[in-house]
Amino acid sequence: MRELRVVINRIFRDLIRRGWFGAARGHDGEFRAEAPLRSELLSVDQLKEHASALASSHEIDEHPGPDRLLPRLAENKVALLHACEFFTGTVKESRRIAPAADWLLDNFYLIEEQVRTAQRHFPREYSRELPRLLSGPLAGYPRVYAIVLELISHVDGRVDAENLACFVASYQTSHT
């Protein structure tokens, strides 16, 4: 089992180096490795405080910018495809995979469907009109993207109506 983890870690490092997994394009078009979407887990009250602090730290670029959401979605789609290919190969070799990898293989068709829907119905012009961050690691990305990533990281990916509504309401109350 330990050997499999070592192999998986090597493959993910290689995928990151190639820009296929866990990386985003910077302003210069180069891929940069990203930290996992994990952070300290927060209660609803702590989420409210964090959203308020986040709002005060965000500087907004008043000028329209390029669409970064659909290209990011395409990059993530490629990363997911490569991950599925890897895990499928691992299963074919009769090697065990982690429950999360098993879930990805079982539900990949649902993810593909959502990606296709977003690519088909999300107009490029809309993304260009969204308020964008002026500075920080997500400079140039829409503010809403940064807000959602922050929420996801502090609830371990378990976004529900309550924590989303509280986070956004607190953000909006604090944002000037």
Secondary structure by P-SEA (a helix, b strand, c coil): caaaaaaaaaaaaaaaaacccccccccccbbbbbcccccccccaaaaaaaaaaaaaaccccccccccaaaaaaaaaaaaaaaaaaaaaaaaaacccccaaaaaaaacaaaaaaaaaaaaacccaaaaaacccccccccccccaaaaaaaaaaaaacccccaaaaaaaaaaaaaacc
